[in-house]
Amino acid sequence: MPQDMLVEIFRKQGEFDSALVEKRGLSFDQGTWIQKEVLAIIAELSEILDEVNYKWWKDPKPINQDKLKEEIVDVLHFFVSMCIKAGIGPEELYDAYMEKNAENFRRQQGETDRPGYAWTK
């Protein structure tokens, strides 16, 4: 995703969050906000599970791709909102992601001192 798209996502989420706080009169400390965002993400992840037939004890139904996408986007909304409340902006998130992604590749390639990650093939 180009960084400018990520900037736009953060901008739009920030606008929404500000309006929500103002219109609903919300006021929580940072820790409470983060807890609420995490709980919302967990709830949305559960809705994703419902869409992809995780209940092996039930007859599967066709996956509704539009509903699946909607639930995944809901996770993104709450994740970005959590980033904003944690003081993480789009540039910092991008940089941290790129650094972690490179570290994950190094681990899988056996180029770190962390055991148990290296690809065997």
C-alpha positions as CSV (number, residue, x, y, z in Angstrom):
1,M,0.0,0.0,0.0
2,P,1.6,3.3,-0.9
3,Q,2.3,5.4,2.1
4,D,0.0,8.2,0.9
5,M,-3.0,5.8,1.1
6,L,-2.0,4.9,4.7
7,V,-1.8,8.7,5.5
8,E,-5.4,9.1,4.1
9,I,-6.7,6.2,6.1
10,F,-5.3,7.7,9.3
11,R,-6.6,11.1,8.4
12,K,-10.1,9.8,7.8
13,Q,-10.1,7.7,10.9
14,G,-8.9,10.6,12.9
15,E,-11.8,12.7,11.6
16,F,-14.2,10.0,12.5
17,D,-12.8,9.4,16.0
18,S,-12.9,13.2,16.7
19,A,-16.5,13.5,15.6
20,L,-17.4,10.4,17.7
21,V,-15.7,11.8,20.8
22,E,-17.4,15.1,20.4
23,K,-20.9,14.0,19.5
24,R,-21.0,11.2,22.1
25,G,-19.2,13.1,24.8
26,L,-16.6,10.4,25.3
27,S,-13.7,10.9,27.6
28,F,-11.3,8.0,28.5
29,D,-7.7,7.8,29.4
30,Q,-5.3,6.3,26.9
31,G,-5.2,2.9,28.6
32,T,-9.0,2.6,28.6
33,W,-9.1,3.7,24.9
34,I,-6.6,1.0,24.0
35,Q,-8.5,-1.6,25.9
36,K,-11.7,-0.6,24.1
37,E,-10.0,-0.7,20.7
38,V,-8.6,-4.2,21.4
39,L,-11.9,-5.5,22.5
40,A,-13.6,-4.1,19.4
41,I,-10.9,-5.8,17.3
42,I,-11.5,-9.1,19.0
43,A,-15.2,-8.8,18.4
44,E,-14.6,-8.0,14.7
45,L,-12.1,-10.9,14.4
46,S,-14.9,-13.2,15.8
47,E,-17.2,-11.9,13.1
48,I,-14.6,-12.8,10.5
49,L,-14.4,-16.3,12.0
50,D,-18.2,-16.6,11.6
51,E,-17.8,-15.7,7.9
52,V,-15.2,-18.4,7.2
53,N,-16.9,-21.5,8.7
54,Y,-14.6,-22.1,11.6
55,K,-17.3,-24.3,13.2
56,W,-16.2,-27.6,11.8
57,W,-19.2,-29.2,13.6
58,K,-21.7,-27.4,11.4
59,D,-22.5,-27.7,7.7
60,P,-20.4,-25.1,5.9
61,K,-22.0,-22.2,4.1
62,P,-20.6,-20.4,1.1
63,I,-18.3,-17.5,2.2
64,N,-19.9,-14.2,1.6
65,Q,-16.9,-12.3,0.2
66,D,-18.5,-8.8,0.6
67,K,-19.3,-9.6,4.3
68,L,-15.8,-11.0,4.8
69,K,-14.3,-7.8,3.3
70,E,-16.6,-5.6,5.5
71,E,-15.4,-7.4,8.7
72,I,-11.8,-7.1,7.7
73,V,-12.2,-3.4,7.1
74,D,-13.8,-3.1,10.5
75,V,-10.7,-4.6,12.0
76,L,-8.6,-2.0,10.2
77,H,-10.8,0.8,11.4
78,F,-10.3,-0.2,15.0
79,F,-6.6,-0.9,14.5
80,V,-6.0,2.5,13.0
81,S,-8.0,4.1,15.7
82,M,-5.9,2.3,18.3
83,C,-2.7,3.5,16.6
84,I,-4.0,7.1,16.7
85,K,-4.8,6.8,20.4
86,A,-1.4,5.3,21.1
87,G,0.3,8.2,19.4
88,I,1.4,6.2,16.4
89,G,1.1,7.9,13.0
90,P,1.1,6.5,9.6
91,E,4.8,7.2,8.9
92,E,5.8,5.6,12.2
93,L,3.6,2.6,11.6
94,Y,5.0,2.2,8.1
95,D,8.6,2.4,9.3
96,A,8.0,0.0,12.2
97,Y,6.2,-2.4,9.8
98,M,9.1,-2.3,7.3
99,E,11.7,-2.9,10.0
100,K,9.7,-5.8,11.5
101,N,9.1,-7.4,8.1
102,A,12.8,-7.3,7.3
103,E,13.5,-8.9,10.8
104,N,10.9,-11.6,10.1
105,F,12.6,-12.5,6.8
106,R,16.0,-12.6,8.6
107,R,14.6,-14.9,11.2
108,Q,13.0,-17.2,8.6
109,Q,16.3,-17.3,6.7
110,G,18.2,-18.3,9.8
111,E,20.1,-15.0,9.9
112,T,19.4,-14.1,13.6
113,D,20.2,-15.6,16.9
114,R,16.5,-16.4,17.5
115,P,16.1,-20.2,17.3
116,G,13.2,-22.1,15.8
117,Y,12.3,-19.7,13.0
118,A,14.5,-20.8,10.0
119,W,12.9,-22.3,7.0
120,T,14.0,-25.9,6.6
121,K,13.5,-26.1,2.8
